[in-house]
Amino acid sequence: MLRTAALGFWLLFAQGADLPKVLEKADALLEEAKTLYEDARARSAAPVFVEAGFKLEEARIKYLALNEVGSPEQQKTATDRLRAVNQLAKLIHDGKVAVSGAAVDSKPASAEKPGEAPAAPDRPAPAEGKPTAPIDVTRRAGVPDAAKQKDAEKAVHDLFKDQYAKKSAADRKAFARQLLDQAAKTGDDPAAAWVLYREAQDQAVQGFDPRTAIEAIDAAAKQFDIDPLPVKASALAAMAKVPRNPEESAALTDAYFRLIDEHVAADQYDAADKASAAALLAARRTNDPGQIARATTRAREIGEARTRFAALKGVLQTLASKPDDPAANLEMGQYLCYVKGSWDLGPRFLSKGSDPVLRALAEKELALPVQAADKATLADGWFDLAQKESSPLRKGQLLAHAGALYESALPDATGLLRVRIEKRMEGTRPQGPPAGPPGSSIDLLKLIDAKRDQVSGEWSMERGALIMPPGRSTAWLQVPYSPPEEYDLKIVAARKGGGFDLYAGVVVPGGKALMLHIDGGFNGRNGGFQTVNGKDWGDNETSYHDIKIFADERPHTILISVRKTALTVTADGKPLIKWTADYSRTTGNFVVPNQSALYVGNWEAVFEVTQLQLIPVSGWGKSIPHVR
């Protein structure tokens, strides 16, 4: 029935009926989304970012339909506009993360209505690097012509002649950052800025620095009218051609995961499919079963999402012409919630859909319940729907969202309601190896506000990385997250000064916090967990000796796996600690205010932490308040 109706609209569009009006409405929605984005940005209002995202999604639907059935000129316009839509979507996402500290769409919204100013928020100043001037995604500059690029390239090569002569990976990484920093100061010379961004990307690729390469591409896309996703794919493919060690392969895998997420956000499933295949290949080179399982699961999810999006084309065309069509709104809402995990946007469509059960749930969702009982009732509705799902992707999205709602209700729940919520939360736990994103891991760096979470020392965030303070004294930072019972904690860090300890505080089953020492002792080459069986970290069953992990300034990967009966640590994929755990023989080390929190620290050393990622295995973690 739906396919027949979709075919009728396809024929209607093919005749050219209403297409100019569809384009006009799409442009109006894009302008409205831009205005809302600037308002949200100026007021640090997360609900207004959500409203901007909804208007942008409505515009995207119309452009996608025009891209399928419009005239050649309309298709070109739609393609150009979709580049702007994707760029604005990224800005909206980043803005929402900056003010709310959460990037996961399945998290329930606060009880602020879209369009209302948030009531006296107690939040940090805007994140460093946030643009101070509006970015008009529909009026970005064109790529400078070849002649101007050639002149600028000569000037750049002359200016940085000495740096170009250095060929080591470390030198290329440092040079890439220097070029990127210089590009940010060259906005009044488009040709120079373009060449600097391009050269920064090239040096980062040659020095194997995926983070800087992607950052250079994103920065260029803010100023110039380019589609950054194919450029990112090419950069990662170039890095993948050279044989990599497990640590580098892990960094490449993570970069591919982020690229996959961007392709999915833009509904580019052919490209997402290619990126997921590349991620799986890179994951196999890590020799890490967790990474391989995650990449395999993500590839399956992309395959299903791709099929469901292909079946959605008729629905997009219907919504482009009839935005209130109940059947089309139902299909679109289910796609956004169940496939993309977009619980900010999906309920808007479901509330206009033809399914009375989903419509009622969506209306409750949009009412932003405040009381714990109301949140739990809403979570029950999504949880019950998950039990009827056979698709792992759809079931996982429903359970993840139900779990987030239960989590938000738990702090205010008492008595039998609390018991019921805790029991239901057990049913939303991931089963087996954690699945790929969305919803499978927590980027802890995005939760951290360095000034509000530092316990001692002056911590900072620079270009998305956590910088530990220098000095001879110990410095501590509490991560605003309480982990689940079993989990993996991944730390990617680079030594930037000093020669001694990196500390990582993990919470083990039973609630004790154990401190991992790395590069400790008088020679900076020992480590272990403190305290086991009454013995210090350097002299117990978890201790290791004469192994220097951070011997240079390259990033190294530490993976801490916390299980009920085992505690293991690997460094760059190589086993470091393997302990058959008896947590009753441990003594907790509570050096931060919240005893259920993760933490990091240092002594006589400076570290740059570029990744701090938690992958749940069993149990349920939760965000906790900042220290101050």
Secondary structure as the mmCIF struct_conf table of DSSP 4:
data_model
#
loop_
_struct_conf.conf_type_id
_struct_conf.id
_struct_conf.beg_label_comp_id
_struct_conf.beg_label_asym_id
_struct_conf.beg_label_seq_id
_struct_conf.end_label_comp_id
_struct_conf.end_label_asym_id
_struct_conf.end_label_seq_id
HELX_RH_AL_P HELX_RH_AL_P1 LEU A 2 ALA A 14
TURN_TY1_P TURN_TY1_P1 GLN A 15 ASP A 18
HELX_RH_AL_P HELX_RH_AL_P2 LEU A 19 ARG A 43
TURN_TY1_P TURN_TY1_P2 SER A 44 SER A 44
HELX_RH_AL_P HELX_RH_AL_P3 ALA A 46 VAL A 69
BEND BEND1 GLY A 70 GLY A 70
HELX_RH_AL_P HELX_RH_AL_P4 PRO A 72 SER A 100
BEND BEND2 GLY A 101 GLY A 101
TURN_TY1_P TURN_TY1_P3 ASP A 105 SER A 106
BEND BEND3 LYS A 107 LYS A 107
HELX_LH_PP_P HELX_LH_PP_P1 PRO A 108 SER A 110
BEND BEND4 ALA A 111 ALA A 111
TURN_TY1_P TURN_TY1_P4 PRO A 114 GLY A 115
BEND BEND5 GLU A 116 GLU A 116
HELX_LH_PP_P HELX_LH_PP_P2 ALA A 117 PRO A 118
BEND BEND6 ALA A 119 ALA A 120
HELX_LH_PP_P HELX_LH_PP_P3 PRO A 124 ALA A 127
TURN_TY1_P TURN_TY1_P5 GLU A 128 GLY A 129
BEND BEND7 THR A 132 ALA A 133
TURN_TY1_P TURN_TY1_P6 VAL A 137 THR A 138
BEND BEND8 ARG A 139 ARG A 139
HELX_LH_PP_P HELX_LH_PP_P4 ARG A 140 ARG A 140
STRN STRN1 ALA A 141 ALA A 141
HELX_LH_PP_P HELX_LH_PP_P5 GLY A 142 ASP A 145
HELX_RH_AL_P HELX_RH_AL_P5 ALA A 146 LEU A 159
TURN_TY1_P TURN_TY1_P7 PHE A 160 PHE A 160
HELX_RH_AL_P HELX_RH_AL_P6 LYS A 161 TYR A 164
TURN_TY1_P TURN_TY1_P8 ALA A 165 ALA A 165
BEND BEND9 SER A 168 SER A 168
HELX_RH_AL_P HELX_RH_AL_P7 ALA A 169 ALA A 184
TURN_TY1_P TURN_TY1_P9 LYS A 185 LYS A 185
TURN_TY1_P TURN_TY1_P10 GLY A 187 ASP A 188
HELX_RH_AL_P HELX_RH_AL_P8 PRO A 190 GLN A 206
TURN_TY1_P TURN_TY1_P11 GLY A 207 PHE A 208
HELX_RH_AL_P HELX_RH_AL_P9 PRO A 210 GLN A 223
STRN STRN2 PHE A 224 PHE A 224
HELX_RH_AL_P HELX_RH_AL_P10 PRO A 228 ALA A 240
TURN_TY1_P TURN_TY1_P12 LYS A 241 LYS A 241
BEND BEND10 VAL A 242 VAL A 242
HELX_RH_AL_P HELX_RH_AL_P11 PRO A 246 ALA A 265
TURN_TY1_P TURN_TY1_P13 ALA A 266 ASP A 267
HELX_RH_AL_P HELX_RH_AL_P12 TYR A 269 ARG A 284
TURN_TY1_P TURN_TY1_P14 ARG A 285 ASN A 287
HELX_RH_AL_P HELX_RH_AL_P13 PRO A 289 ALA A 310
TURN_TY1_P TURN_TY1_P15 ALA A 311 LEU A 312
HELX_RH_AL_P HELX_RH_AL_P14 LYS A 313 SER A 321
TURN_TY1_P TURN_TY1_P16 PRO A 323 ASP A 324
HELX_RH_AL_P HELX_RH_AL_P15 PRO A 326 GLN A 334
HELX_RH_PI_P HELX_RH_PI_P1 TYR A 335 VAL A 339
BEND BEND11 LYS A 340 LYS A 340
TURN_TY1_P TURN_TY1_P17 TRP A 343 LEU A 345
HELX_RH_AL_P HELX_RH_AL_P16 GLY A 346 LEU A 350
TURN_TY1_P TURN_TY1_P18 SER A 351 LYS A 352
BEND BEND12 GLY A 353 SER A 354
HELX_RH_AL_P HELX_RH_AL_P17 PRO A 356 LEU A 366
TURN_TY1_P TURN_TY1_P19 ALA A 367 ALA A 367
BEND BEND13 GLN A 371 GLN A 371
HELX_RH_AL_P HELX_RH_AL_P18 ALA A 372 ALA A 386
TURN_TY1_P TURN_TY1_P20 GLN A 387 LYS A 388
HELX_RH_AL_P HELX_RH_AL_P19 PRO A 392 ALA A 409
HELX_RH_3T_P HELX_RH_3T_P1 LEU A 410 ASP A 412
HELX_RH_AL_P HELX_RH_AL_P20 GLY A 415 GLU A 426
TURN_TY1_P TURN_TY1_P21 GLY A 427 THR A 428
BEND BEND14 ARG A 429 ARG A 429
HELX_LH_PP_P HELX_LH_PP_P6 PRO A 430 GLN A 431
BEND BEND15 GLY A 432 PRO A 433
HELX_LH_PP_P HELX_LH_PP_P7 PRO A 434 GLY A 436
BEND BEND16 PRO A 437 SER A 440
STRN STRN3 ILE A 442 ASP A 443
HELX_RH_3T_P HELX_RH_3T_P2 LEU A 444 LYS A 446
TURN_TY1_P TURN_TY1_P22 LEU A 447 LEU A 447
HELX_RH_AL_P HELX_RH_AL_P21 ALA A 450 ASP A 453
STRN STRN4 GLN A 454 SER A 456
BEND BEND17 GLY A 457 GLY A 457
STRN STRN5 SER A 460 GLU A 462
TURN_TY1_P TURN_TY1_P23 ARG A 463 GLY A 464
STRN STRN6 ALA A 465 ILE A 467
HELX_LH_PP_P HELX_LH_PP_P8 MET A 468 PRO A 470
BEND BEND18 GLY A 471 SER A 473
STRN STRN7 ALA A 475 GLN A 478
BEND BEND19 PRO A 480 PRO A 480
STRN STRN8 TYR A 481 SER A 482
BEND BEND20 GLU A 485 GLU A 485
STRN STRN9 GLU A 486 GLY A 498
BEND BEND21 GLY A 499 PHE A 500
STRN STRN10 LEU A 502 VAL A 507
HELX_LH_PP_P HELX_LH_PP_P9 VAL A 508 VAL A 508
TURN_TY1_P TURN_TY1_P24 PRO A 509 GLY A 510
BEND BEND22 GLY A 511 GLY A 511
STRN STRN11 ALA A 513 GLY A 520
TURN_TY1_P TURN_TY1_P25 GLY A 521 GLY A 524
STRN STRN12 ASN A 526 GLN A 530
STRN STRN13 VAL A 532 VAL A 532
TURN_TY1_P TURN_TY1_P26 ASN A 533 GLY A 534
STRN STRN14 LYS A 535 LYS A 535
TURN_TY1_P TURN_TY1_P27 TRP A 537 GLY A 538
BEND BEND23 ASP A 539 ASN A 540
TURN_TY1_P TURN_TY1_P28 GLU A 541 THR A 542
STRN STRN15 TYR A 544 TYR A 544
BEND BEND24 ASP A 546 ASP A 546
BEND BEND25 ILE A 549 ILE A 549
BEND BEND26 ASP A 552 ARG A 554
STRN STRN16 PRO A 555 VAL A 562
BEND BEND27 LYS A 564 THR A 565
STRN STRN17 ALA A 566 ALA A 571
TURN_TY1_P TURN_TY1_P29 ASP A 572 GLY A 573
STRN STRN18 LYS A 574 THR A 580
HELX_RH_3T_P HELX_RH_3T_P3 TYR A 583 ARG A 585
STRN STRN19 THR A 586 THR A 586
BEND BEND28 VAL A 592 PRO A 593
TURN_TY1_P TURN_TY1_P30 GLN A 595 SER A 596
BEND BEND29 ALA A 597 ALA A 597
STRN STRN20 TYR A 599 ASN A 602
BEND BEND30 TRP A 603 GLU A 604
STRN STRN21 ALA A 605 SER A 618
BEND BEND31 GLY A 619 GLY A 619
STRN STRN22 LYS A 622 SER A 623
#
